[in-house]
């Protein structure tokens, strides 16, 4: 709980910076309803993100919470990201680094950090990168099971990828898009377990946009046998304050 309070204070600090006239502050909020073979029932979760832009730099921080969860874990993930952009062969390339913490269990937690590069076209977005994952025992597990050696499991140089294609130009006021990827805002899958995402968005005005997404989760999509694993539905809003 102490770490959660510090994270909220950090979000508040970033938010207050956004009211400078030379920067832009964007709030992003969404709700997920999902179920899969390992979820033990329906989950309802929500997330909030603060995006602070001062060209050419960008800072994003967010937290994901469970509203209804059979495992009763209130906080499911935290994430912080820093990005910038530069011109490479007449194209703008966005590069970012991130850190993500997922306390999904009382006994075990997962953390990821890594890098991403993003290239945008008129109707497509391509993202490639790598991440470094580790699993560690929580203090409760160490105390409960008298674990003397705090062993960790490391996964290095995991491939991150995402390819999105849109029906209309990306900057259009409304759009439909299809994405193939192995990561989301607060989740990173194995390379062989991509998800498919059908999404739509509508810009109400210059400050407010709404969006909705359908995610189809597979198990072993790059293997000979592709199996259904789960789904989730997402809806949310994006609000630009200045």
C-alpha positions as CSV (number, residue, x, y, z in Angstrom):
1,X,0.0,0.0,0.0
2,X,2.9,2.4,0.7
3,X,4.2,1.9,-2.8
4,X,0.7,2.5,-4.2
5,X,0.6,5.9,-2.4
6,X,3.9,6.9,-3.8
7,X,2.8,6.0,-7.2
8,X,-0.4,8.2,-6.9
9,X,1.8,11.1,-5.7
10,X,4.0,10.6,-8.8
11,X,1.0,10.7,-11.1
12,X,-0.2,13.9,-9.4
13,X,3.2,15.5,-9.8
14,X,3.2,14.7,-13.5
15,X,-0.3,15.9,-13.8
16,X,0.5,19.3,-12.3
17,X,3.4,19.8,-14.7
18,X,1.0,19.4,-17.6
19,X,-0.7,22.8,-17.1
20,X,2.3,24.6,-18.4
21,X,1.4,26.4,-21.7
22,X,4.3,24.8,-23.5
23,X,3.3,21.2,-22.7
24,X,0.3,19.0,-23.3
25,X,-1.5,16.8,-20.8
26,X,-3.6,13.9,-21.9
27,X,-5.7,11.6,-19.6
28,X,-6.5,8.1,-20.9
29,X,-9.0,5.9,-19.0
30,X,-10.6,2.5,-20.0
31,X,-12.4,-0.5,-18.6
32,X,-11.9,-4.2,-19.5
33,X,-14.2,-7.1,-19.2
34,X,-12.3,-10.3,-19.8
35,X,-12.2,-14.1,-19.4
36,X,-9.7,-16.8,-20.3
37,X,-8.9,-20.4,-19.4
38,X,-6.8,-19.4,-16.4
39,X,-8.9,-16.6,-15.1
40,X,-11.3,-18.7,-13.0
41,X,-14.3,-16.6,-14.0
42,X,-15.0,-13.1,-15.3
43,X,-12.7,-10.2,-14.5
44,X,-13.6,-6.5,-14.6
45,X,-10.7,-4.1,-14.4
46,X,-10.0,-0.5,-15.1
47,X,-6.9,1.6,-15.9
48,X,-5.9,5.3,-15.9
49,X,-2.9,6.8,-17.6
50,X,-1.4,10.3,-17.6
51,X,0.5,11.4,-20.7
52,X,2.7,14.5,-20.4
53,X,4.2,15.8,-23.7
54,X,6.9,18.5,-24.1
55,X,8.2,18.1,-27.6
56,X,10.2,16.1,-28.5
57,X,9.8,14.2,-25.2
58,X,6.9,12.3,-23.7
59,X,6.3,10.9,-20.2
60,X,3.5,8.4,-19.5
61,X,2.5,6.8,-16.2
62,X,-0.4,4.5,-15.4
63,X,-2.0,2.1,-13.0
64,X,-4.4,-0.8,-13.6
65,X,-6.9,-1.9,-10.9
66,X,-9.3,-4.8,-10.6
67,X,-13.0,-3.9,-9.9
68,X,-14.1,-7.5,-9.8
69,X,-11.6,-10.3,-9.6
70,X,-12.0,-13.8,-8.2
71,X,-8.5,-13.7,-6.9
72,X,-9.3,-10.3,-5.1
73,X,-6.1,-8.5,-6.1
74,X,-6.9,-4.8,-6.1
75,X,-3.9,-3.5,-8.0
76,X,-2.8,-5.6,-11.0
77,X,-0.1,-3.4,-12.7
78,X,1.9,-0.2,-12.7
79,X,3.8,1.2,-15.7
80,X,6.0,4.2,-16.4
81,X,7.4,5.1,-19.9
82,X,9.7,7.7,-21.4
83,X,9.8,8.4,-25.1
84,X,11.2,10.7,-27.7
85,X,11.3,11.0,-31.5
86,X,13.7,11.9,-34.3
87,X,13.8,11.9,-38.1
88,X,15.4,8.9,-39.9
89,X,15.4,8.9,-43.7
90,X,12.6,11.5,-43.8
91,X,10.4,9.5,-41.5
92,X,9.7,10.2,-37.8
93,X,10.8,7.3,-35.5
94,X,9.5,7.1,-31.9
95,X,11.7,5.3,-29.4
96,X,10.8,4.6,-25.8
97,X,11.9,2.8,-22.7
98,X,9.5,1.5,-20.0
99,X,9.3,-0.2,-16.7
100,X,6.3,-2.3,-15.7
101,X,5.4,-4.0,-12.3
102,X,2.7,-6.6,-12.1
103,X,1.9,-7.8,-8.5
104,X,-0.6,-10.4,-9.7
105,X,-0.2,-12.7,-6.7
106,X,0.3,-12.4,-3.0
107,X,3.3,-14.8,-3.4
108,X,4.8,-13.8,-6.7
109,X,5.3,-10.7,-8.7
110,X,6.5,-10.0,-12.3
111,X,8.5,-7.0,-13.5
112,X,9.4,-6.0,-17.1
113,X,11.6,-3.3,-18.6
114,X,12.6,-2.8,-22.2
115,X,12.7,-0.7,-25.3
116,X,10.4,0.0,-28.2
117,X,10.7,1.6,-31.6
118,X,7.6,2.8,-33.5
119,X,7.2,3.7,-37.2
120,X,3.9,5.3,-38.4
121,X,2.6,5.4,-42.0
122,X,-0.6,6.9,-43.4
123,X,-2.6,3.8,-42.4
124,X,-0.3,1.5,-40.5
125,X,1.8,1.5,-37.3
126,X,4.7,-0.9,-36.7
127,X,6.3,-1.4,-33.3
128,X,9.4,-3.6,-32.5
129,X,11.4,-3.9,-29.4
130,X,12.7,-6.1,-26.6
131,X,11.9,-6.7,-22.9
132,X,13.6,-8.2,-19.9
133,X,11.3,-10.1,-17.5
134,X,11.9,-11.4,-14.0
135,X,9.7,-13.2,-11.5
136,X,10.4,-12.7,-7.8
137,X,8.9,-13.9,-4.4
138,X,7.0,-11.2,-2.5
139,X,8.0,-10.4,1.1
140,X,4.9,-12.3,2.3
141,X,6.0,-15.5,0.5
142,X,9.5,-15.2,1.9
143,X,8.2,-14.9,5.4
144,X,5.4,-17.5,5.0
145,X,7.6,-20.2,3.6
146,X,10.8,-19.2,5.2
147,X,12.6,-18.8,1.9
148,X,16.3,-18.2,2.6
149,X,17.5,-17.8,-0.9
150,X,15.5,-15.1,-2.8
151,X,15.7,-16.9,-6.2
152,X,14.5,-15.0,-9.3
153,X,13.6,-16.3,-12.8
154,X,14.9,-14.1,-15.6
155,X,13.8,-14.0,-19.2
156,X,16.1,-11.7,-21.3
157,X,15.8,-10.3,-24.8
158,X,12.1,-11.2,-25.3
159,X,10.8,-10.0,-28.6
160,X,8.0,-7.3,-28.7
161,X,6.1,-6.7,-31.8
162,X,2.9,-5.0,-33.0
163,X,1.5,-4.3,-36.4
164,X,-1.7,-2.2,-36.9
165,X,-3.5,-1.4,-40.1
166,X,-6.4,1.1,-40.3
167,X,-9.2,1.5,-42.7
168,X,-8.9,5.2,-42.9
169,X,-5.8,7.5,-42.5
170,X,-4.7,7.5,-38.9
171,X,-5.5,11.1,-38.2
172,X,-9.1,10.7,-39.4
173,X,-11.9,11.7,-36.9
174,X,-13.1,8.1,-36.8
175,X,-11.4,4.9,-37.7
176,X,-11.3,1.1,-37.6
177,X,-8.1,-0.9,-37.2
178,X,-6.8,-4.4,-36.8
179,X,-3.7,-5.2,-34.7
180,X,-1.5,-8.3,-34.3
181,X,0.7,-8.0,-31.2
182,X,2.1,-9.8,-28.2
183,X,1.8,-6.9,-25.7
184,X,-0.8,-4.4,-24.3
185,X,-0.7,-1.4,-22.0
186,X,0.0,-3.5,-18.9
187,X,0.7,-7.0,-20.2
188,X,3.5,-8.7,-22.2
189,X,2.9,-12.2,-23.7
190,X,5.4,-14.7,-25.0
191,X,6.4,-14.2,-28.6
192,X,4.5,-17.3,-29.7
193,X,1.2,-16.1,-28.1
194,X,0.1,-13.0,-30.0
195,X,-3.4,-11.5,-29.6
196,X,-5.6,-10.0,-32.3
197,X,-7.3,-6.7,-31.7
198,X,-10.1,-5.1,-33.6
199,X,-10.6,-1.5,-32.5
200,X,-12.6,1.6,-33.4
201,X,-12.3,5.2,-32.3
202,X,-14.2,8.5,-32.7
203,X,-13.0,12.0,-32.0
204,X,-15.9,14.0,-30.5
205,X,-13.9,17.3,-30.5
206,X,-10.3,18.5,-30.2
207,X,-10.2,17.5,-26.5
208,X,-12.3,14.4,-26.2
209,X,-12.2,11.0,-28.0
210,X,-13.8,7.6,-27.3
211,X,-12.7,4.2,-28.3
212,X,-13.7,0.5,-28.1
213,X,-11.6,-2.7,-28.7
214,X,-12.2,-6.4,-29.0
215,X,-9.2,-8.6,-28.1
216,X,-9.0,-12.3,-29.1
217,X,-6.3,-14.3,-27.2
218,X,-4.7,-17.3,-28.7
219,X,-2.5,-20.1,-27.3
220,X,0.4,-21.0,-29.6
221,X,-0.5,-19.0,-32.7
222,X,2.8,-19.8,-34.3
223,X,2.6,-23.5,-33.6
224,X,1.0,-26.2,-35.8
225,X,-2.2,-26.2,-33.6
226,X,-3.7,-22.8,-32.8
227,X,-6.1,-22.8,-29.8
228,X,-8.5,-20.3,-28.4
229,X,-7.4,-19.0,-24.9
230,X,-9.7,-16.1,-24.1
231,X,-11.0,-12.6,-24.9
232,X,-11.5,-9.2,-23.5
233,X,-13.7,-6.2,-24.3
234,X,-12.4,-2.6,-23.8
235,X,-14.0,0.8,-23.9
236,X,-12.6,4.1,-22.8
237,X,-12.0,7.8,-23.3
238,X,-9.1,10.1,-24.0
239,X,-9.2,13.6,-22.8
240,X,-6.6,16.3,-23.8
241,X,-6.7,19.0,-21.1
242,X,-4.8,21.8,-22.9
